[in-house]
Amino acid sequence: MSTVVTANKKSTSIHNPEGKVMTNKPKWLRVKLPIGKEYQDVRKIVTDHKLHTICESGNCPNMGECWGAGTATFMILGNICTRSCGFCSVATGKPDKADPFEPLRVAKSVKLMGVKHCVLTSVDRDDLKDGGSSIWADTVNAVRKLSPETTMETLIPDFRGIWGNLDKIIEVHPEIVSHNLETVRRLTKQVRIQAKYDRSLEVLFRLKKGGMRTKSGIMLGLGETEQEILETMDDLRAVDVDILTMGQYLQPTPKHLPVAEFVTPEKFEEYRLIALEKGFKFVESAPLVRSSYHAEKHMAD
């Protein structure tokens, strides 16, 4: 099933100069409700194996398209995060204990679904001494053991800058390792309350130094300026990030940060071309783009 995106070609931006909350979504953000046998098959596997997906927890607008194609982004280490980012709909609180059997459950589901390219992400687990990095490594190894032909992308947290934990990811060497900046430097404290802009850049630098193909993503429409977006691109290229994703921020609930601007498809395309000129190998830039959107394409050389 395909996501329906209708662009208003006469418009170049919908801006909010007075700081009012933007509540009416433009036409190009409309999507079809998920239906179809493939979608139902994926939902059944996720439910039967007690799996968590960022597709559901993050209210992803592309869930119908991806699940309809038989793919999903698995979220490990539970579905309760220890951080309280201003943009994210994943629940915040005290998580359950890490489940040592979770890696095998995920690996069995990947094999059952016949996934060719597997995307893994997780909540932040600042309550764990290793930040959950052991479960991360075990999951990658379990998928490889049961599905040796499956390639993987891991969308990882910053592990609080404890580099020994990050090294566990580098040691198992996923084909792509992603860590999102999410927003520009000025807005980081507001958007990613417990995170640090420069620490995230250091994560990406160390991943590249460890031989990883690296990826990062930012959301637009939180009040950033065009110049700040371009500076963020430059910061990511300075640590040799290969892949960039850019999508529209959508407010998950009234308790989360409001949308300051709905950026048009034409402007996203303009940013895509600029990013390619700056040296990124792959750029996904459109209103409905999310971190794992078209992830399988990013494996190409």
Residue pairs with C-beta under 8 A, 6 or more apart in sequence:
1 32
1 34
1 35
1 36
1 38
1 39
1 64
1 65
1 68
2 32
2 65
3 31
3 32
3 61
3 62
3 64
3 65
3 288
4 30
4 31
4 32
5 28
5 29
5 30
5 31
5 265
5 286
5 287
5 288
6 27
6 28
6 30
7 27
7 28
7 264
7 265
7 266
8 26
8 27
8 28
8 264
9 266
11 26
11 264
11 266
12 264
12 266
12 267
13 261
13 262
13 263
13 264
13 267
14 22
14 26
14 261
14 262
14 263
14 264
15 261
16 22
16 259
16 260
16 261
19 260
21 258
21 259
22 221
22 258
22 259
22 260
22 261
22 262
23 259
25 250
25 262
26 262
26 264
28 264
28 265
28 287
29 61
29 248
29 250
29 262
29 287
29 288
31 61
31 62
31 64
31 65
31 288
32 64
33 64
34 63
34 64
34 67
34 68
35 64
36 68
38 67
38 68
38 69
38 70
39 64
39 67
39 68
41 70
42 67
42 70
42 71
42 72
42 113
43 67
45 51
45 109
45 112
45 113
46 53
46 56
46 72
46 109
49 105
49 106
49 108
49 109
50 105
51 74
51 105
51 106
51 109
52 74
52 75
52 76
52 78
52 79
53 72
53 73
53 74
53 75
54 60
54 73
54 74
54 75
54 90
54 121
54 155
54 292
55 62
55 63
55 66
55 67
55 72
55 73
56 63
57 75
57 79
57 89
57 90
57 91
58 88
58 89
58 90
58 290
59 89
59 250
59 252
60 66
60 290
61 250
61 288
61 290
62 288
62 290
62 293
66 72
66 73
66 292
66 293
70 113
70 114
70 115
71 113
71 115
71 117
71 119
71 296
72 113
73 119
73 120
73 121
73 155
73 291
73 292
73 295
74 106
74 109
74 110
74 118
74 119
74 120
74 121
75 120
75 121
75 122
75 123
76 102
76 103
76 106
76 120
76 121
76 122
76 132
76 135
76 136
76 139
77 95
77 98
77 102
77 122
77 123
77 125
77 132
77 135
77 136
78 95
78 96
78 98
78 99
78 123
78 125
79 90
79 91
79 123
80 90
80 91
80 92
80 93
80 94
80 95
80 96
80 123
81 88
81 90
81 91
81 92
81 93
81 95
81 123
81 124
82 92
82 94
82 95
82 123
82 124
82 125
82 126
82 127
83 92
83 124
83 126
83 192
83 193
83 194
83 195
84 92
84 193
84 194
85 182
85 191
85 192
85 193
85 194
85 195
86 190
86 191
86 192
86 193
86 256
86 257
87 182
87 183
87 191
87 192
87 219
87 222
87 249
87 252
87 256
87 257
88 252
88 256
89 252
89 253
89 256
90 123
94 127
95 123
95 125
95 127
98 125
98 128
98 132
98 135
99 135
100 135
100 138
102 135
102 139
103 135
103 138
103 139
103 141
103 142
103 143
104 142
106 120
106 139
106 142
106 143
107 139
107 142
107 143
107 145
107 146
107 147
108 146
110 118
110 143
110 146
110 147
110 150
111 146
111 147
115 147
115 150
116 149
116 150
116 151
116 296
117 150
117 151
117 152
117 153
117 295
117 296
117 299
118 143
118 147
118 150
118 151
118 152
118 153
119 152
119 153
119 154
119 155
119 292
119 295
120 136
120 139
120 140
120 143
120 152
120 153
120 154
120 155
120 174
121 154
121 155
121 156
121 291
121 292
122 132
122 135
122 136
122 155
122 156
122 157
123 157
124 131
124 157
124 194
125 131
125 132
125 157
126 160
126 194
130 162
130 165
130 168
131 157
131 159
131 160
131 162
131 165
132 157
133 159
133 165
133 166
133 168
133 169
134 168
136 154
136 156
136 168
136 169
136 172
137 168
137 169
137 171
137 172
140 152
140 154
140 172
140 174
141 172
143 150
143 152
144 150
144 152
151 175
151 176
151 296
151 299
152 174
152 175
152 176
153 174
153 175
153 176
153 177
153 178
153 215
153 292
153 295
153 298
154 169
154 174
154 176
154 177
154 178
155 178
155 179
155 180
155 291
155 292
156 166
156 169
156 177
156 178
156 179
156 203
157 179
158 179
158 195
158 196
158 199
158 200
158 203
159 165
159 166
159 203
161 196
161 199
161 202
161 203
163 206
166 203
166 206
166 207
167 210
169 177
169 207
170 177
170 206
170 207
170 210
170 211
170 212
173 211
173 212
174 212
175 213
175 299
176 212
176 213
176 214
176 215
176 243
176 295
176 298
176 299
177 207
177 212
177 213
177 214
177 215
178 214
178 215
178 216
178 217
178 243
178 291
179 200
179 203
179 204
179 207
179 214
179 215
179 216
180 200
180 216
180 217
180 218
180 291
181 188
181 197
181 200
181 201
181 216
181 217
181 218
181 232
181 235
181 236
182 188
182 191
182 192
182 195
182 217
182 218
182 219
183 191
183 192
183 218
183 219
183 222
183 224
183 232
184 218
184 224
184 225
184 228
184 229
184 231
184 232
185 197
185 228
185 231
185 232
185 235
186 224
186 228
187 222
187 223
187 224
188 195
188 196
188 197
190 257
191 219
191 222
191 257
200 216
201 235
201 236
201 238
201 239
204 214
204 216
204 236
204 239
204 241
205 239
205 240
207 214
208 214
208 239
208 240
208 241
213 242
213 243
213 298
214 239
214 240
214 241
214 242
214 243
215 241
215 242
215 243
215 244
215 245
215 291
215 298
216 236
216 241
216 243
216 244
216 245
217 244
217 245
217 246
217 247
217 290
217 291
218 229
218 232
218 244
218 245
218 246
219 246
219 247
219 248
219 249
220 229
220 246
220 247
220 248
220 249
220 261
220 263
220 268
220 271
221 248
221 249
221 259
221 260
221 261
221 262
221 263
222 249
222 257
222 259
222 260
223 260
223 261
229 271
230 274
233 244
233 274
233 275
233 278
233 280
234 278
236 244
236 280
237 278
237 279
237 280
241 280
242 280
242 281
242 282
242 298
243 280
243 281
243 282
243 283
243 284
243 298
244 275
244 280
244 282
244 283
244 284
244 285
245 283
245 284
245 285
245 289
245 290
245 291
245 293
246 268
246 271
246 272
246 275
246 283
246 284
246 285
246 286
246 289
247 284
247 285
247 286
247 287
247 288
247 289
247 290
247 293
248 262
248 263
248 268
248 287
248 288
249 257
249 259
250 259
251 257
251 258
251 259
262 287
263 287
264 287
265 286
265 287
268 285
268 286
268 287
268 289
269 285
269 286
271 285
272 283
272 284
272 285
272 286
275 283
275 285
276 283
282 297
282 298
282 300
284 293
284 294
